[in-house]
Amino acid sequence: MTEKKYTTVSIPIPLAKKIKKRMEGTGFTSISSYVTYVLRQVISSIEEEEQQEGFSKEDEEKVKERLRALGYLD
């Protein structure tokens, strides 16, 4: 059996409250599992875009806006 390894990421409390509201009715039982899901989706989307046409300045701005919306960038 392989042991899963995790790290701790801190997020602002107001963002955590917003995440809890978004989680309602989704079946997610923790903020960690929801954030992991969202980040996997974002990264997958980024990787698809990179494979399709490279990473333009416009794509970089879209990613930054997504991360700002999630509260990871100021």
Secondary structure, DSSP 8 states (H G I E B T S, - for coil): ------------HHHHHHHHHHHTTS---SHHHHHHHHHHHHHHHHHHHHHHH---HHHHHHHHHHHHHTTS--
